[in-house]
Amino acid sequence: MDLKVKLQVFEGPLDLLLHLLEKNKVNIYDIPIVEITRQYIAYIQEMQRQDLNVVSEFLVMAATLLDIKSRMLLPKEEEGEEEADPRAELVQRLLEYKMYKCMSYELRERQREAQKVLFKAPTIPEEVRQYEEPVDLEDLLSEVTLKKLKSIFKSIMRRQEDKIDPIRSRFGKIEREEISLEDRMAYLEGYILEHETFSFRGLLEAQCTKMEVIVTFLSILELMKTGKIYISQERIFDDIIIYARRG
């Protein structure tokens, strides 16, 4: 009866290489490439003998090890010139894989520990949850003195002064002018009854503020729209004459 050996399952070629390094207790920065390559190929051959599926990644790594082995066996061109280590790239890949593997073990352990933890919803009574400890005013004001109060007051006033815009603070107070279009139209209708014809420019110049000028102009337009007045201008830039339309 043939003796069957059960091989350990590895997640990939780097996992197998890392296993061989740990098994032989060698320094990852100084890999004995000849011996490790021999053991790696032997493992691949054993996998093939047991009819296991050998993925292409394992075969590619075997070819990579043979390439590194052949380059290390070649003589150096010049003794004084230091050549790059053919194992450097492989060492870097192994270090990165080992780091991620250790991180996966740590995360797996944390997941295992988290499965042992049970969470319970809070069941605190409403009256207990809303309870607030009474404030002792004497204890609260025990360290408050007139000197501290004065200091706090000065700091608050200083912050208020800092908020004032030094330029805008010199502006005068702007008061809102209460004037409506309806009131101005009523005024103009009374004015029309007294004056059958009048100057548009003279009417605007009689107003006191800019807002009165704007509202008066809008009122003239509304009265023209309703047909209560009409205008006339002989030449461009001449004064506009307003006429009352008698019905």
Residue frames as qw, qx, qy, qz and C-alpha x, y, z in Angstrom:
[[0.000, 0.888, 0.460, 0.000, 0.00, 0.00, 0.00],
 [0.398, 0.483, -0.029, 0.779, 1.36, 3.40, -1.01],
 [0.327, -0.507, -0.453, 0.656, 1.90, 5.90, 1.78],
 [0.137, 0.763, 0.375, 0.509, -0.18, 9.01, 1.15],
 [0.358, -0.232, -0.305, 0.852, 1.08, 12.28, 2.58],
 [0.040, 0.868, 0.493, 0.044, -1.43, 15.04, 3.23],
 [0.428, 0.214, 0.009, 0.878, 0.04, 18.36, 2.12],
 [0.072, -0.587, -0.407, 0.696, -0.75, 21.63, 3.80],
 [0.333, 0.740, 0.490, 0.319, -2.93, 23.94, 1.74],
 [0.326, -0.336, -0.025, 0.883, -1.40, 27.34, 0.99],
 [0.296, 0.787, 0.362, -0.403, -3.20, 30.45, -0.19],
 [0.537, 0.838, -0.094, -0.027, -0.61, 31.21, -2.85],
 [0.799, 0.341, -0.269, 0.416, 3.06, 30.97, -3.85],
 [0.053, 0.647, -0.384, 0.657, 4.13, 33.67, -1.38],
 [0.751, -0.473, 0.200, -0.416, 2.39, 31.78, 1.43],
 [0.986, 0.038, -0.083, 0.136, 4.34, 28.64, 0.50],
 [0.532, 0.536, -0.317, 0.573, 7.63, 30.56, 0.33],
 [0.293, -0.653, 0.329, -0.616, 7.01, 32.13, 3.72],
 [0.924, -0.305, 0.088, -0.211, 6.27, 28.68, 5.15],
 [0.892, 0.233, -0.190, 0.336, 9.57, 27.30, 3.80],
 [0.234, 0.633, -0.350, 0.650, 11.54, 30.24, 5.26],
 [0.552, -0.566, 0.301, -0.534, 9.96, 29.77, 8.69],
 [0.993, -0.097, -0.026, -0.061, 10.41, 26.01, 8.52],
 [0.799, 0.286, -0.207, 0.487, 14.15, 26.35, 7.72],
 [0.469, -0.807, -0.140, 0.330, 14.53, 29.26, 10.21],
 [0.575, 0.164, 0.204, 0.775, 16.38, 31.45, 7.75],
 [0.063, -0.530, -0.131, 0.835, 16.65, 35.24, 7.58],
 [0.514, 0.709, 0.479, -0.062, 14.17, 36.69, 5.11],
 [0.155, 0.930, -0.205, -0.261, 16.78, 39.30, 4.05],
 [0.011, 0.582, -0.788, -0.203, 19.33, 36.57, 3.20],
 [0.903, 0.133, 0.188, -0.363, 17.37, 33.81, 1.52],
 [0.364, -0.334, 0.817, 0.299, 19.39, 30.67, 0.62],
 [0.602, 0.417, -0.145, -0.665, 17.89, 30.67, -2.83],
 [0.373, 0.296, -0.849, -0.230, 19.36, 27.33, -3.94],
 [0.020, -0.081, -0.945, 0.317, 17.90, 25.31, -1.04],
 [0.390, 0.379, 0.432, -0.719, 14.58, 27.17, -0.98],
 [0.527, 0.404, -0.409, -0.626, 14.18, 26.68, -4.74],
 [0.278, 0.145, -0.946, -0.078, 14.86, 22.95, -4.38],
 [0.116, 0.237, 0.834, -0.485, 12.27, 22.58, -1.61],
 [0.439, 0.422, 0.125, -0.783, 9.72, 24.69, -3.48],
 [0.504, 0.324, -0.622, -0.504, 10.01, 22.62, -6.67],
 [0.153, 0.019, -0.978, 0.142, 9.83, 19.41, -4.62],
 [0.287, 0.323, 0.620, -0.655, 6.59, 20.59, -3.08],
 [0.520, 0.433, -0.189, -0.712, 5.15, 21.43, -6.53],
 [0.395, 0.240, -0.846, -0.266, 6.09, 17.96, -7.81],
 [0.024, 0.121, 0.918, -0.376, 4.42, 16.34, -4.81],
 [0.431, 0.393, 0.302, -0.754, 1.27, 18.32, -5.51],
 [0.535, 0.390, -0.484, -0.572, 1.27, 17.06, -9.10],
 [0.229, 0.129, -0.965, 0.001, 1.76, 13.45, -7.99],
 [0.132, 0.292, 0.812, -0.488, -1.30, 13.64, -5.77],
 [0.099, 0.508, 0.698, 0.495, -3.40, 14.99, -8.67],
 [0.108, -0.725, -0.392, 0.556, -3.91, 18.31, -7.00],
 [0.400, 0.838, 0.264, 0.260, -4.70, 21.36, -9.09],
 [0.537, -0.335, 0.028, 0.774, -1.50, 23.34, -9.37],
 [0.251, 0.920, 0.258, -0.152, -2.48, 26.88, -10.27],
 [0.639, 0.622, -0.003, 0.453, -0.37, 28.90, -12.64],
 [0.181, -0.921, 0.214, -0.270, 0.79, 31.26, -9.86],
 [0.786, -0.486, 0.370, 0.101, 2.80, 28.47, -8.20],
 [0.830, 0.269, 0.284, 0.397, 4.43, 27.57, -11.51],
 [0.285, 0.874, -0.018, 0.393, 5.26, 31.21, -12.24],
 [0.444, -0.831, 0.312, -0.122, 6.92, 31.52, -8.82],
 [0.886, -0.172, 0.351, 0.251, 8.94, 28.37, -9.52],
 [0.655, 0.571, 0.161, 0.468, 10.19, 29.93, -12.75],
 [0.053, -0.938, 0.128, -0.319, 11.02, 33.14, -10.86],
 [0.699, -0.626, 0.343, 0.045, 13.06, 31.21, -8.27],
 [0.858, 0.125, 0.315, 0.385, 14.97, 29.39, -11.00],
 [0.406, 0.802, 0.060, 0.434, 15.70, 32.71, -12.71],
 [0.314, -0.892, 0.256, -0.203, 17.02, 34.23, -9.46],
 [0.852, -0.351, 0.351, 0.164, 19.06, 31.09, -8.79],
 [0.779, 0.393, 0.221, 0.436, 20.67, 31.20, -12.24],
 [0.186, 0.892, -0.060, 0.407, 21.52, 34.93, -11.92],
 [0.525, -0.785, 0.310, -0.108, 23.15, 34.36, -8.53],
 [0.890, -0.145, 0.350, 0.255, 25.25, 31.51, -9.87],
 [0.622, 0.695, 0.061, 0.355, 26.61, 33.60, -12.75],
 [0.618, -0.224, -0.131, 0.742, 30.04, 35.16, -12.11],
 [0.004, -0.899, -0.167, 0.405, 30.25, 38.91, -11.64],
 [0.626, 0.721, 0.055, 0.292, 31.57, 40.92, -14.56],
 [0.304, 0.616, -0.387, 0.615, 33.85, 43.09, -12.43],
 [0.580, -0.287, -0.656, 0.389, 34.89, 42.32, -8.88],
 [0.184, -0.082, -0.299, 0.933, 34.93, 45.98, -7.78],
 [0.350, -0.189, -0.261, -0.880, 31.43, 46.75, -9.04],
 [0.248, 0.123, 0.812, -0.513, 28.57, 46.03, -6.66],
 [0.253, -0.191, -0.711, -0.628, 25.57, 44.51, -8.43],
 [0.581, -0.241, 0.129, -0.767, 21.96, 44.62, -7.32],
 [0.297, -0.094, 0.920, -0.238, 20.78, 41.62, -5.35],
 [0.330, -0.102, -0.725, -0.596, 18.47, 39.50, -7.59],
 [0.300, -0.396, -0.850, 0.177, 16.52, 38.53, -4.45],
 [0.016, -0.090, -0.287, 0.954, 15.62, 42.15, -3.51],
 [0.465, -0.103, -0.299, -0.827, 12.27, 42.28, -5.32],
 [0.645, -0.227, -0.717, -0.133, 11.23, 38.88, -3.95],
 [0.350, -0.176, -0.631, 0.669, 12.18, 39.92, -0.40],
 [0.188, 0.007, 0.095, -0.978, 10.04, 43.06, -0.70],
 [0.607, -0.160, -0.488, -0.606, 7.04, 41.03, -1.87],
 [0.601, -0.207, -0.749, 0.189, 7.49, 38.57, 0.98],
 [0.167, -0.103, -0.484, 0.853, 7.68, 41.37, 3.58],
 [0.391, -0.053, -0.101, -0.913, 4.49, 42.95, 2.28],
 [0.669, -0.175, -0.630, -0.353, 2.69, 39.61, 2.21],
 [0.482, -0.167, -0.728, 0.458, 3.81, 38.81, 5.76],
 [0.057, 0.026, 0.304, -0.951, 2.55, 42.20, 6.98],
 [0.563, -0.086, -0.270, -0.776, -0.90, 41.70, 5.41],
 [0.658, -0.133, -0.738, -0.062, -1.05, 38.14, 6.73],
 [0.290, -0.132, -0.651, 0.689, -0.35, 39.30, 10.28],
 [0.280, 0.006, 0.088, -0.956, -3.03, 41.99, 9.89],
 [0.644, -0.126, -0.532, -0.535, -5.54, 39.37, 8.75],
 [0.540, -0.169, -0.772, 0.291, -4.77, 37.26, 11.85],
 [0.067, -0.093, -0.447, 0.887, -5.31, 40.30, 14.06],
 [0.461, -0.024, -0.160, -0.872, -8.63, 41.15, 12.42],
 [0.655, -0.136, -0.700, -0.250, -9.76, 37.53, 12.65],
 [0.390, -0.162, -0.723, 0.547, -8.94, 37.49, 16.36],
 [0.152, 0.069, 0.243, -0.955, -10.85, 40.72, 16.93],
 [0.588, -0.083, -0.427, -0.682, -13.85, 39.29, 15.08],
 [0.600, -0.158, -0.780, 0.080, -13.70, 36.16, 17.26],
 [0.209, -0.170, -0.587, 0.764, -13.59, 38.28, 20.42],
 [0.305, 0.004, -0.036, -0.952, -16.41, 40.52, 19.18],
 [0.584, -0.176, -0.664, -0.433, -18.67, 37.48, 18.74],
 [0.458, -0.250, -0.761, 0.386, -18.45, 36.90, 22.49],
 [0.002, -0.113, -0.300, 0.947, -19.82, 40.36, 23.31],
 [0.035, -0.613, -0.772, -0.161, -23.53, 40.87, 23.85],
 [0.002, 0.157, -0.038, 0.987, -25.22, 44.24, 23.72],
 [0.094, -0.563, -0.790, 0.226, -28.27, 45.16, 25.73],
 [0.011, 0.654, 0.308, 0.690, -30.64, 47.99, 24.96],
 [0.047, 0.159, -0.491, 0.855, -30.88, 50.63, 27.73],
 [0.405, -0.549, -0.701, -0.208, -33.80, 50.11, 30.13],
 [0.199, -0.085, -0.435, 0.874, -33.36, 53.15, 32.36],
 [0.030, 0.722, 0.672, -0.164, -36.71, 54.48, 33.65],
 [0.247, 0.724, 0.270, 0.585, -37.79, 57.79, 32.15],
 [0.378, -0.913, -0.074, -0.136, -37.90, 59.58, 35.52],
 [0.739, -0.478, 0.204, 0.428, -34.34, 58.47, 36.27],
 [0.612, 0.295, 0.337, 0.652, -33.08, 59.48, 32.82],
 [0.084, 0.793, 0.235, 0.556, -34.57, 62.95, 33.10],
 [0.583, -0.751, -0.201, 0.237, -33.29, 63.54, 36.63],
 [0.422, 0.655, -0.188, 0.598, -30.97, 66.52, 36.98],
 [0.572, -0.314, -0.484, 0.583, -28.97, 67.13, 40.10],
 [0.103, -0.956, -0.274, -0.024, -30.11, 70.36, 41.82],
 [0.486, 0.528, -0.175, 0.674, -27.71, 73.29, 41.60],
 [0.523, -0.635, -0.341, 0.456, -26.30, 74.65, 44.85],
 [0.250, 0.903, 0.100, 0.336, -26.22, 78.40, 44.24],
 [0.441, -0.863, 0.242, 0.042, -23.99, 79.09, 47.22],
 [0.757, -0.243, 0.473, 0.380, -21.43, 76.59, 46.01],
 [0.602, 0.584, 0.370, 0.400, -21.75, 77.89, 42.44],
 [0.123, 0.912, 0.020, 0.391, -21.11, 81.52, 43.48],
 [0.740, -0.611, -0.045, 0.277, -18.58, 80.76, 46.18],
 [0.632, -0.181, 0.231, 0.718, -15.59, 81.85, 44.08],
 [0.256, 0.702, 0.374, 0.549, -17.33, 84.78, 42.34],
 [0.351, -0.528, -0.251, 0.731, -16.06, 88.17, 43.52],
 [0.239, 0.898, 0.167, -0.330, -16.65, 91.75, 42.41],
 [0.144, -0.651, 0.556, 0.497, -13.21, 91.76, 40.84],
 [0.340, 0.048, 0.880, 0.329, -14.05, 88.71, 38.68],
 [0.331, 0.718, 0.600, -0.119, -17.42, 90.16, 37.70],
 [0.088, 0.879, -0.111, -0.454, -15.75, 93.39, 36.64],
 [0.224, -0.416, 0.744, 0.472, -13.20, 91.45, 34.59],
 [0.369, 0.344, 0.848, 0.164, -15.96, 89.44, 32.87],
 [0.256, 0.851, 0.362, -0.283, -17.94, 92.61, 32.13],
 [0.016, -0.770, 0.374, 0.516, -14.89, 94.30, 30.56],
 [0.289, -0.164, 0.851, 0.406, -14.14, 91.26, 28.39],
 [0.360, 0.577, 0.733, 0.010, -17.76, 91.15, 27.13],
 [0.172, 0.908, 0.111, -0.365, -17.73, 94.88, 26.32],
 [0.171, -0.591, 0.596, 0.515, -14.39, 94.48, 24.55],
 [0.353, 0.140, 0.872, 0.308, -15.81, 91.70, 22.34],
 [0.298, 0.779, 0.531, -0.150, -18.81, 93.86, 21.51],
 [0.034, 0.861, -0.189, -0.471, -16.53, 96.72, 20.46],
 [0.289, -0.326, 0.767, 0.470, -14.51, 94.38, 18.26],
 [0.410, 0.440, 0.791, 0.116, -17.70, 93.45, 16.40],
 [0.222, 0.871, 0.214, -0.382, -18.32, 97.09, 15.37],
 [0.673, 0.437, 0.272, 0.531, -17.16, 97.96, 11.88],
 [0.345, -0.490, -0.088, 0.795, -14.93, 101.07, 12.28],
 [0.059, 0.040, 0.451, 0.890, -16.06, 102.42, 8.88],
 [0.272, -0.501, -0.689, -0.448, -19.77, 101.65, 8.99],
 [0.373, -0.574, -0.576, 0.447, -20.01, 102.88, 12.57],
 [0.149, -0.312, -0.002, 0.938, -19.46, 106.45, 11.26],
 [0.088, -0.333, -0.654, -0.674, -22.46, 106.22, 8.96],
 [0.368, -0.092, 0.253, -0.890, -25.64, 108.03, 9.95],
 [0.413, 0.207, 0.833, -0.304, -28.84, 106.21, 10.71],
 [0.170, -0.028, -0.660, -0.731, -30.80, 105.23, 7.63],
 [0.420, 0.251, 0.591, -0.641, -34.49, 105.64, 8.13],
 [0.254, 0.303, 0.855, 0.334, -37.03, 103.91, 5.94],
 [0.231, 0.133, -0.104, -0.958, -39.17, 106.22, 3.84],
 [0.327, 0.383, 0.839, -0.206, -42.82, 105.25, 4.04],
 [0.361, 0.471, -0.167, -0.788, -44.20, 106.19, 0.62],
 [0.567, 0.211, 0.796, 0.027, -46.48, 104.04, -1.50],
 [0.131, 0.100, 0.636, 0.754, -47.40, 104.07, -5.16],
 [0.091, -0.666, -0.723, -0.160, -51.12, 104.34, -4.35],
 [0.241, -0.781, -0.278, 0.505, -50.61, 107.45, -2.20],
 [0.233, -0.376, 0.344, 0.829, -48.47, 109.13, -4.84],
 [0.073, 0.319, 0.744, 0.582, -51.00, 108.39, -7.60],
 [0.143, -0.782, -0.601, 0.085, -53.80, 109.88, -5.48],
 [0.266, -0.669, -0.018, 0.694, -51.65, 112.98, -4.95],
 [0.186, -0.137, 0.552, 0.801, -50.98, 113.31, -8.67],
 [0.027, 0.551, 0.767, 0.327, -54.65, 112.90, -9.58],
 [0.175, -0.850, -0.378, 0.322, -55.45, 115.84, -7.30],
 [0.296, -0.514, 0.266, 0.760, -52.56, 117.77, -8.80],
 [0.206, 0.191, 0.712, 0.644, -53.90, 117.15, -12.31],
 [0.012, -0.767, -0.640, -0.040, -57.30, 118.54, -11.38],
 [0.202, -0.855, -0.093, 0.469, -55.61, 121.83, -10.42],
 [0.055, -0.634, 0.496, 0.592, -53.13, 121.92, -13.33],
 [0.836, 0.465, 0.161, -0.241, -54.27, 120.93, -16.79],
 [0.784, 0.506, -0.193, 0.303, -50.68, 121.02, -18.04],
 [0.461, -0.833, 0.303, 0.038, -47.35, 120.94, -16.21],
 [0.392, 0.681, -0.619, 0.013, -43.67, 120.16, -16.69],
 [0.950, -0.110, -0.290, 0.041, -42.43, 116.64, -16.07],
 [0.575, 0.277, -0.406, 0.654, -38.98, 117.92, -15.07],
 [0.191, -0.497, 0.240, -0.812, -40.46, 120.52, -12.75],
 [0.833, -0.375, -0.128, -0.386, -42.60, 117.85, -11.09],
 [0.896, -0.037, -0.332, 0.293, -39.60, 115.63, -10.36],
 [0.368, 0.383, -0.339, 0.776, -37.41, 118.52, -9.17],
 [0.440, -0.560, 0.076, -0.698, -40.11, 119.39, -6.63],
 [0.902, -0.302, -0.305, -0.043, -39.62, 116.04, -4.89],
 [0.358, -0.846, 0.360, -0.163, -37.45, 115.97, -1.76],
 [0.568, -0.432, 0.698, 0.058, -35.88, 112.52, -1.82],
 [0.133, 0.309, -0.826, -0.452, -34.73, 109.98, -4.34],
 [0.156, 0.252, 0.949, -0.110, -37.49, 107.58, -3.28],
 [0.331, 0.647, 0.383, -0.571, -40.14, 110.26, -3.97],
 [0.250, 0.562, -0.477, -0.628, -38.67, 110.84, -7.44],
 [0.030, 0.103, -0.965, -0.238, -38.81, 107.08, -8.24],
 [0.194, 0.432, 0.837, -0.272, -42.36, 106.62, -6.97],
 [0.303, 0.666, 0.109, -0.673, -43.55, 109.79, -8.75],
 [0.196, 0.420, -0.682, -0.565, -42.06, 108.55, -12.03],
 [0.019, 0.125, 0.990, 0.069, -43.82, 105.16, -11.61],
 [0.245, 0.560, 0.600, -0.517, -47.07, 106.98, -10.84],
 [0.291, 0.579, -0.255, -0.718, -46.81, 109.02, -14.08],
 [0.148, 0.189, -0.890, -0.387, -46.39, 105.75, -16.01],
 [0.100, 0.336, 0.914, -0.205, -49.45, 104.23, -14.34],
 [0.280, 0.632, 0.314, -0.651, -51.57, 107.32, -15.07],
 [0.274, 0.465, -0.541, -0.645, -50.49, 107.21, -18.71],
 [0.040, -0.002, -0.988, -0.151, -51.42, 103.54, -18.81],
 [0.139, 0.510, 0.779, -0.337, -54.91, 104.24, -17.46],
 [0.230, 0.557, 0.516, 0.609, -55.36, 107.13, -19.92],
 [0.244, -0.854, -0.375, 0.267, -55.73, 109.91, -17.35],
 [0.100, -0.839, 0.238, 0.478, -52.79, 111.88, -18.79],
 [0.829, 0.424, 0.181, 0.315, -50.74, 112.06, -21.95],
 [0.455, -0.635, 0.193, 0.594, -47.35, 113.62, -22.69],
 [0.593, 0.784, 0.117, 0.141, -45.78, 115.67, -25.44],
 [0.532, -0.566, 0.293, 0.558, -42.16, 116.48, -26.40],
 [0.495, 0.826, -0.046, -0.265, -41.33, 118.65, -29.42],
 [0.544, 0.653, -0.518, 0.103, -37.64, 117.76, -29.76],
 [0.852, -0.116, -0.428, 0.279, -35.23, 115.29, -28.22],
 [0.490, -0.070, -0.425, 0.758, -33.86, 116.41, -24.84],
 [0.221, -0.441, -0.053, -0.868, -36.60, 119.04, -24.50],
 [0.279, -0.065, 0.692, -0.663, -38.74, 119.09, -21.44],
 [0.158, -0.307, -0.904, -0.252, -41.68, 116.68, -21.40],
 [0.345, -0.128, 0.127, -0.921, -45.07, 118.38, -21.00],
 [0.007, -0.249, -0.958, 0.144, -47.84, 116.48, -19.23],
 [0.374, -0.153, -0.230, -0.886, -51.48, 117.13, -20.16],
 [0.388, 0.116, 0.763, -0.503, -54.56, 116.11, -18.23],
 [0.136, -0.165, -0.806, -0.553, -57.00, 114.12, -20.32],
 [0.409, 0.092, 0.360, -0.833, -60.53, 115.46, -19.75],
 [0.176, 0.159, 0.964, 0.116, -63.21, 112.92, -20.16]]
